[in-house]
Amino acid sequence: MKLRFFIITFVLGFIFITLKAQEPVEVVVSQQKITENGMTFWVHTVEPGQTLYRISFAYKVPINEIIKYNPEAAEVLKVGQQLKIPSKPSELSPYNPNNFIYHITKTGESLQSIANIYSVPIEGIETLNPGVGTQPLPADQVIKIPLDYSVLLKTQQLPDTNHYASTKEGFITYKVSEKETLYSISRKFGVTIADIIEWNPQVKEGLKIGQELQIGKPGIKPQERGFIEYKVKKQESLYGIARKNRISIDSLKMFNQGLTENIKEGQIILIPKRRATSYITHIAEPKENLQKIANKYEVGEEDLEKANPNIDKKIAESTPIKIPIQAIEPQETEVVQPVAEIETTPFTAVCTPTYRFKNEEFKVAVIVPFMLKASSNFPNQHTAYSRKSGELAVFKYLPFYEGMLVAFDSLQKIGFHAKIFVYDLGSDLEETQRLLQKPELKSMDLIISLAFSKNFNLIADFAKRNKIPTVNAISKRDEIISNNEYIIKPYPSEDFQPEAVVKFLSSKSGKQNIIILRNNKNLFKNYTDKLLRLLQRHLEEGHFAEGTTIKFLNDSLSGVKSAIKPGYSNYLIVFSENEAFNINLLRNLSTLNDTLKFSLIGLPSWADMKNAEISALIENDVHFLTPYIVDYYDENVQNFLYCYRERFMAEPDELAFAGFDITWYFGHALMHYGKDFRDCLPFLHLSGIQSNYSFKWLKPNGLVNSFWNIYQYIGYRPVIVNR
């Protein structure tokens, strides 16, 4: 442990070193305006040195509003990039205590000079940094800078004990403060929104400043709160569940924080025991008609007309619609514990996750090129995470290690015991040989490596000789698992993209018309052949609804329109990396009649198209495949962000997310199955922050992740649809 503590302390000492940044420049409000979907936008062209904070300040539009219509801006701003900025922003959302960035001071800086840099009031910085003086600050001091300062100045601090008092056993009385929401209160006390509503039915009418709430202890079972836990079945839709359980969609979403229409088999939904008796209410969405609503709830259009005698075929947005429900008797619903998903095979009994090795102590080696020896030679590395231009080598992989530390802390809280050995390994092959001669390395139960390609080849041979499971955390190359059953590759292989598509499509209800389009008959032949075989097999085995059809088109834009069928859910799977072809396809499809229901599924490269408008991707319901994606609205992601920011005073990147996911997954594997966990990896499916892991063992080769994320844009926000 002393070794671990020393290395952690030494490495984290480098976090506070900063690069000289370009001074921000003044932002001039653009005179160019456009109108889309009834909204007016400024078109702002990003200039060198401009930041989201400066642009937000100039246009008086919150940053989250800019990101809403320009999601790519959340990752990076590029010179020449055009941003759509709403001329009438919506109301500012309640202040999030994590909604700030960090500034590391330079010699001679004061709070006032920092406030001038970011164009925020000095009072906002003082609120976030109590006790920091206004005089010149010492160098390398970390200061929090608010992003949405107009709300921050009106927001009160977290309540102290004066805000609540003990009442009956197990409950306290809490007084609502200004700008608080059900979500923020639920986070403070570690309870759910459904808990608060059950304890305080009056909050359905809205929260008021000074209102007193009864807050109980977290962890009370749903049955004791007046809820049942409903487990989503195969091919069920949220609308079908709402009608079956006699509850409106809005109510379901109120009781289940973050619930969307994109549900999956096995998902748990809280449903109150008190429900409607004759009908539920649906609030019409934009461009909905009676037929679309009937299809959503799987009821007859005639039944809707009887329940709503004065309704027109064309329905105005926000119109309440009565949905008739059957007299379904309430069913006892099994309370499902959050255990890992397993497959039914002869190995099931052995590979059932039971934490039976929870009390054992494991040895884990972490090999990371921290480059602390200040090597100026940084070799090119083909990995899942490309190095940014101008980035110092010494900082490249540090976020991965930081993400691991957050995961180790979380694992320890549930009983994980391990000695962690951390090694800094550069590109020198002789140095690698010396590392592999260390006597303790042969006794490891797991090696997690970010070593460069040539260095990893030596590590892989060592792992095979000593029978040590070894994870290559970042490599894209499938060759690394070749003829070595001890190598594990989390980055998914492209060979499993067809399987991901078929699994996604077979989870959909209703008859489908599946169209496969290839823009070049000489490309993607293996993929299209495999996809056709898988689709045909799933169709024969009854995984698709009766009447589902499959059609293949080769380099034929003209045949696409005629191939789309009315009355079907049409899915167009496009094998093309030609951006001109893809954009032309989107334009052609946008002219189709609104009554034709269709969706597109594109290759991962579709996400990189530079000239495709997000509005066109939304209009054509484009779905993307991607190895990794982070849903920043997910509660687990928000928890990770909070822990990471609090501990390292920085924003996590993809490497940090990967470090957490890999450590979290393999920590559970060790606790469930012990050091010989490889046989059971194909049966352990855990959800991560940026992906899921579903490993396949390709003997005599190693194990590779087969899971590909599928997402689409809903309201300019990327939403994952297959996790």
Helices and strands as residue ranges (DSSP letters): H 2-12, E 33-36, E 39-45, H 52-59, H 63-69, G 71-74, E 82-86, E 100-104, H 111-118, H 122-128, E 142-146, H 149-152, G 161-163, E 164-166, E 171-175, H 182-189, H 193-199, G 201-205, E 212-216, H 222-225, E 227-231, H 238-244, H 249-255, E 268-272, E 279-283, H 290-297, H 301-307, E 320-324, H 348-351, E 361-368, G 393-395, H 398-413, E 417-424, H 429-436, G 439-443, E 446-449, H 453-466, E 470-472, G 478-481, E 487-489, G 494-496, H 497-506, E 512-518, H 525-540, E 549-554, H 558-563, E 569-575, H 579-589, E 598-602, G 604-608, H 614-619, E 622-626, H 635-648, H 654-673, G 678-683, E 686-687, E 692-693, E 695-697, E 703-705, E 709-714, E 717-720
